[in-house]
Amino acid sequence: MPTIKHILFPFDFSTQGLLAVPFVRAIASRFGAKITLFSVLPPNWIAPPVGMGAFVAADEPELKDELQTRLDRELLNEFDQLTVSRVASYGDPAFKITEFAHENAVDLIMMPTHGSGSFRNLLLGSVTAKILHDTHCPVWTATHAEEQGSPDVPRTVLCAIDGTPETVPVLKWASEFSQRMGAALKVLHVVLPISDWLALPTERELQEQARKEARLKIESLLKSAGVDAPLRVAVGKIAPTVDEEARQEDANLVIIGRGSSQSTLGRLRTHAYGIIQQSPCPVLSV
């Protein structure tokens, strides 16, 4: 069973942060996990009078105390009956969040991406992107959109796998997580197009052969993982195909592996960023 005893919830008092609260509460309740509500105040520099020297840092202890006071009053009702600690910090947000996660046995980081409106398909927020890249524990990211349309307790989980050696532990994690959340698990593997000429019969035959070979490989991995779940092997570009399949399957959560630079899904800074940017539901990278 996935070990989720400590959830780190970086909170910046934004609307997107508030929209993530029900999801944090749902997972914490299912796993009996404690929550650390963590807020970071970036360095604040004060401009000196003209001709009076360089910029100086604002009073860090005072600003941090003010942030802690505000944080202590937040989400009291929303996290009622859950174990919650509230920690205020000062510095670079991505660095402080990553540092806290590494030093305090955090099992899961849950945070919004701050994508909204016409900017939804552009870059992830810089803090979210750095955390995805630098942390070692699983990271849950909210839908990269202005509103969250998924239920806080997922009914259907889509696990996208790449067929690398890391696939088996990812499958096991996704299966056990889905069981704990009471959700149905479906598995997806994406095969890249072998050519740009799939309208030709010979090219279609080669592509279908590649798809069948991939299915056999993934079925073997499912058996090795002891996971019994429906498998879909699709052909297309990685990120848009995963996101389209999530819509087709009416998934409420997509689980992906962190992968490696040589794997099909690649590192988070490549395909997984695209998956998160376009996904119709939250994404949990393991």
C-alpha positions as CSV (number, residue, x, y, z in Angstrom):
1,M,0.0,0.0,0.0
2,P,1.4,3.5,-0.8
3,T,2.7,5.1,2.3
4,I,1.0,8.4,2.7
5,K,1.4,9.5,6.3
6,H,2.5,13.1,5.7
7,I,1.0,15.4,3.1
8,L,2.7,18.8,2.3
9,F,0.2,21.4,1.1
10,P,2.0,24.5,-0.1
11,F,-0.6,27.3,0.3
12,D,-0.4,30.9,-1.0
13,F,-4.0,32.0,0.0
14,S,-4.9,32.1,-3.7
15,T,-8.2,31.0,-5.3
16,Q,-6.4,28.1,-7.0
17,G,-5.0,27.1,-3.6
18,L,-8.5,27.1,-2.1
19,L,-9.8,25.0,-4.9
20,A,-7.2,22.3,-4.1
21,V,-8.3,22.0,-0.4
22,P,-11.1,19.4,-1.0
23,F,-8.6,17.1,-2.7
24,V,-6.1,17.4,0.1
25,R,-8.8,16.7,2.7
26,A,-10.0,13.6,0.7
27,I,-6.6,11.9,0.4
28,A,-5.6,12.8,4.0
29,S,-8.9,11.3,5.3
30,R,-8.5,8.1,3.3
31,F,-4.9,7.5,4.4
32,G,-5.1,9.0,7.9
33,A,-2.3,11.3,7.0
34,K,-1.3,14.5,8.7
35,I,-1.2,17.7,6.7
36,T,1.5,20.4,6.8
37,L,0.0,23.7,5.6
38,F,3.1,25.4,4.3
39,S,3.4,29.0,3.2
40,V,6.5,30.8,2.0
41,L,7.1,34.5,1.8
42,P,9.6,35.4,-1.0
43,P,12.3,37.8,-0.1
44,N,11.1,41.4,0.0
45,W,13.6,44.1,-1.0
46,I,13.1,47.7,0.0
47,A,14.4,50.5,-2.2
48,P,16.6,53.1,-0.3
49,P,16.2,56.8,-0.8
50,V,17.8,58.1,-3.9
51,G,21.6,58.2,-3.5
52,M,21.5,56.3,-0.2
53,G,23.0,53.0,-1.2
54,A,21.8,49.5,-2.3
55,F,18.5,47.8,-1.8
56,V,18.1,46.2,1.6
57,A,16.0,43.2,2.7
58,A,12.8,43.8,4.6
59,D,12.6,42.7,8.3
60,E,12.5,38.9,7.8
61,P,11.4,37.9,11.4
62,E,8.6,40.4,11.4
63,L,7.3,39.4,8.0
64,K,7.5,35.7,8.9
65,D,5.6,36.2,12.2
66,E,2.9,38.1,10.3
67,L,2.6,35.2,7.8
68,Q,2.5,32.6,10.6
69,T,-0.3,34.6,12.3
70,R,-2.3,34.7,9.1
71,L,-1.7,31.0,8.4
72,D,-2.8,29.9,11.9
73,R,-6.3,31.3,11.1
74,E,-6.6,29.6,7.7
75,L,-8.7,26.5,6.8
76,L,-9.7,25.7,10.3
77,N,-13.1,24.4,9.3
78,E,-12.0,22.8,6.1
79,F,-9.4,20.6,7.9
80,D,-11.5,20.0,11.0
81,Q,-10.8,16.6,12.6
82,L,-7.6,16.2,10.7
83,T,-4.1,16.5,12.1
84,V,-2.7,19.8,10.7
85,S,0.5,21.7,11.4
86,R,1.0,25.2,10.0
87,V,4.5,26.3,9.0
88,A,5.5,29.8,7.7
89,S,8.8,30.2,5.9
90,Y,10.8,32.9,4.2
91,G,12.9,32.6,1.1
92,D,12.7,31.1,-2.4
93,P,9.3,29.2,-2.5
94,A,10.5,26.3,-4.6
95,F,13.7,25.8,-2.6
96,K,11.9,26.0,0.7
97,I,9.1,23.6,-0.3
98,T,11.7,21.1,-1.6
99,E,13.9,21.4,1.4
100,F,11.0,20.9,3.8
101,A,9.8,17.8,1.9
102,H,13.3,16.2,2.0
103,E,13.9,17.0,5.7
104,N,10.5,16.1,7.1
105,A,9.6,12.7,5.6
106,V,6.9,14.1,3.3
107,D,5.1,11.3,1.4
108,L,3.0,13.4,-1.0
109,I,3.1,17.1,-2.1
110,M,-0.2,18.5,-3.3
111,M,-0.3,21.8,-5.1
112,P,-2.1,23.8,-7.8
113,T,-0.4,24.7,-11.1
114,H,-1.9,28.2,-11.4
115,G,-2.9,27.7,-15.0
116,S,-6.0,29.7,-15.9
117,G,-8.0,31.2,-18.8
118,S,-6.2,31.7,-22.1
119,F,-2.9,30.9,-20.4
120,R,-4.0,27.3,-19.6
121,N,-1.8,25.7,-22.3
122,L,1.3,27.7,-21.6
123,L,4.0,27.1,-19.1
124,L,3.3,25.7,-15.6
125,G,3.9,28.1,-12.7
126,S,7.7,28.2,-12.1
127,V,7.3,27.0,-8.5
128,T,5.3,24.0,-9.5
129,A,7.7,23.1,-12.3
130,K,10.7,23.3,-10.0
131,I,9.1,21.1,-7.4
132,L,8.1,18.5,-10.0
133,H,11.7,18.4,-11.2
134,D,13.5,18.5,-7.9
135,T,11.5,16.5,-5.4
136,H,11.7,12.7,-4.9
137,C,8.3,12.0,-3.4
138,P,5.0,11.8,-5.4
139,V,3.6,15.1,-6.4
140,W,-0.2,15.8,-7.0
141,T,-1.0,18.7,-9.2
142,A,-4.4,20.2,-9.7
143,T,-6.0,20.5,-13.1
144,H,-4.1,23.2,-15.0
145,A,-7.3,25.3,-15.5
146,E,-9.3,28.1,-13.9
147,E,-11.7,25.7,-12.2
148,Q,-11.5,22.2,-10.8
149,G,-14.1,20.0,-12.4
150,S,-13.1,16.6,-10.9
151,P,-14.5,15.1,-7.8
152,D,-12.3,15.2,-4.8
153,V,-12.5,11.4,-4.4
154,P,-11.7,10.0,-7.8
155,R,-14.0,7.4,-9.3
156,T,-11.7,6.4,-12.2
157,V,-7.9,6.5,-12.2
158,L,-6.0,6.3,-15.5
159,C,-2.4,5.1,-15.1
160,A,-0.2,6.0,-18.1
161,I,2.9,3.8,-18.2
162,D,6.0,3.7,-20.5
163,G,7.1,0.0,-20.4
164,T,10.5,0.8,-18.7
165,P,11.8,-1.2,-15.7
166,E,10.1,1.4,-13.4
167,T,6.7,0.5,-14.7
168,V,6.0,-2.4,-12.3
169,P,6.4,-0.3,-9.1
170,V,4.3,2.5,-10.7
171,L,1.5,0.0,-11.5
172,K,1.6,-1.4,-8.0
173,W,1.4,2.1,-6.5
174,A,-1.4,3.1,-8.8
175,S,-3.4,-0.1,-8.1
176,E,-3.1,0.1,-4.3
177,F,-3.8,3.9,-4.3
178,S,-6.9,3.3,-6.4
179,Q,-8.1,0.6,-4.1
180,R,-7.6,2.8,-1.1
181,M,-9.6,5.7,-2.8
182,G,-12.3,3.3,-3.9
183,A,-11.6,4.1,-7.6
184,A,-11.6,1.9,-10.7
185,L,-8.1,1.7,-12.3
186,K,-7.4,1.7,-16.0
187,V,-4.0,1.4,-17.7
188,L,-2.8,3.2,-20.8
189,H,0.3,2.8,-22.9
190,V,1.1,5.1,-25.8
191,V,3.0,3.9,-28.8
192,L,4.6,6.5,-30.9
193,P,3.7,6.7,-34.7
194,I,6.3,4.8,-36.7
195,S,5.8,7.2,-39.7
196,D,3.9,10.1,-41.1
197,W,2.4,8.0,-43.8
198,L,-0.1,5.8,-41.9
199,A,-2.6,6.2,-44.7
200,L,-0.5,3.7,-46.6
201,P,-1.6,0.1,-46.0
202,T,2.0,-1.1,-45.5
203,E,2.6,1.6,-42.9
204,R,-0.6,0.8,-41.1
205,E,0.3,-2.9,-40.9
206,L,3.7,-2.0,-39.4
207,Q,2.1,0.3,-36.9
208,E,-0.4,-2.3,-35.9
209,Q,2.4,-4.8,-35.4
210,A,4.2,-2.4,-33.2
211,R,1.0,-1.8,-31.2
212,K,0.4,-5.6,-30.7
213,E,4.0,-6.1,-29.6
214,A,3.7,-3.3,-27.1
215,R,0.4,-4.8,-25.8
216,L,2.1,-8.1,-25.1
217,K,4.9,-6.4,-23.3
218,I,2.6,-4.3,-21.1
219,E,0.4,-7.4,-20.4
220,S,3.5,-9.1,-19.1
221,L,4.3,-6.2,-16.9
222,L,0.8,-6.1,-15.5
223,K,1.1,-9.8,-14.7
224,S,4.5,-9.2,-13.0
225,A,2.9,-6.4,-10.9
226,G,-0.1,-8.5,-10.0
227,V,-2.4,-5.9,-11.3
228,D,-5.7,-6.8,-13.0
229,A,-6.9,-3.7,-14.8
230,P,-8.2,-2.9,-18.3
231,L,-5.4,-2.0,-20.7
232,R,-5.6,0.4,-23.6
233,V,-2.7,0.7,-26.1
234,A,-3.0,3.8,-28.2
235,V,-1.0,5.3,-31.0
236,G,0.0,9.0,-31.0
237,K,2.1,11.7,-29.5
238,I,2.6,11.1,-25.8
239,A,1.0,14.1,-24.0
240,P,-2.0,14.8,-26.2
241,T,-2.8,11.1,-26.4
242,V,-2.7,10.6,-22.7
243,D,-4.9,13.7,-22.2
244,E,-7.4,12.6,-24.9
245,E,-7.6,9.1,-23.4
246,A,-8.2,10.6,-20.0
247,R,-11.2,12.5,-21.5
248,Q,-12.5,9.4,-23.3
249,E,-12.3,7.3,-20.1
250,D,-13.8,10.1,-18.0
251,A,-10.8,9.8,-15.7
252,N,-10.8,11.9,-12.5
253,L,-7.0,11.4,-11.9
254,V,-4.1,10.5,-14.1
255,I,-1.1,8.8,-12.5
256,I,2.3,8.8,-14.3
257,G,5.8,7.7,-13.5
258,R,8.7,10.0,-13.2
259,G,10.5,8.1,-15.9
260,S,14.1,8.7,-17.1
261,S,15.6,10.6,-19.9
262,Q,15.7,7.5,-22.1
263,S,12.1,6.4,-21.4
264,T,9.0,6.9,-23.5
265,L,7.4,9.2,-21.1
266,G,10.7,11.0,-20.6
267,R,11.5,13.3,-17.7
268,L,9.0,15.5,-16.1
269,R,10.4,18.6,-17.8
270,T,9.4,17.1,-21.2
271,H,6.3,15.0,-21.7
272,A,4.9,15.1,-18.2
273,Y,4.7,18.9,-18.2
274,G,2.6,18.6,-21.3
275,I,0.4,16.0,-19.8
276,I,-0.2,18.2,-16.7
277,Q,-0.8,21.3,-18.8
278,Q,-3.5,19.7,-20.9
279,S,-5.0,17.1,-18.5
280,P,-8.8,17.4,-17.9
281,C,-8.2,16.2,-14.3
282,P,-5.4,16.3,-11.6
283,V,-2.2,14.4,-12.3
284,L,-0.2,12.5,-9.7
285,S,3.4,11.8,-10.6
286,V,5.0,8.9,-8.7
